[in-house]
Amino acid sequence: MTSEILPGEIRPRPVVSRLPRYAAGKPPVAVDGLASYKLSSNENPLPLFRQC
C-alpha cells in the first residue's frame, strides 16, 4: 500500500485515524447521562429512505 494520493482518490480526514478501532461483538461503553444502543450491522438509526 502506498501513501501516494492518486487523482480522483478519496481520502478520509486525518481525524478519522484518531477514532478507536472497531471491536466486533463488544457492547457499547456506558457514558453517564447518555443512553447507548447497539445496532446490528443491517440496522440504521435513520428513517426509511424512499426515492421518488
C-alpha positions in Angstrom: 0.0 0.0 0.0 1.3 3.4 -0.8 0.6 6.8 0.8 0.7 8.5 -2.6 -2.6 10.3 -3.5 -3.8 9.5 -7.0 -6.1 11.8 -9.0 -9.8 11.3 -8.0 -8.8 9.2 -5.0 -11.0 9.7 -1.9 -9.0 10.0 1.4 -10.6 10.3 4.9 -9.9 13.3 7.0 -6.9 12.9 9.4 -9.2 13.0 12.4 -10.6 9.6 11.3 -7.3 7.9 12.3 -7.8 9.1 15.9 -11.1 7.2 16.2 -10.9 3.9 18.2 -10.8 0.7 16.1 -14.0 -1.3 15.7 -14.2 -4.3 18.1 -16.7 -6.8 16.8 -19.2 -8.1 19.4 -18.3 -5.8 22.2 -21.1 -3.9 23.9 -21.1 -0.1 23.9 -19.2 1.7 26.7 -21.6 3.2 29.2 -21.5 7.0 29.4 -23.1 8.8 32.4 -26.2 10.7 31.3 -26.5 9.0 27.9 -28.5 6.0 26.7 -26.5 3.9 24.3 -27.8 1.3 21.9 -26.1 -1.3 19.8 -27.4 -1.7 16.3 -27.0 -4.8 14.2 -25.0 -4.5 11.0 -28.2 -4.3 9.0 -29.9 -1.7 11.2 -30.0 2.0 10.6 -30.9 4.7 13.2 -32.4 6.8 10.4 -35.9 6.6 9.0 -36.5 4.6 5.8 -35.4 6.4 2.7 -37.9 6.3 -0.2 -36.7 7.5 -3.6 -39.4 9.3 -5.7 
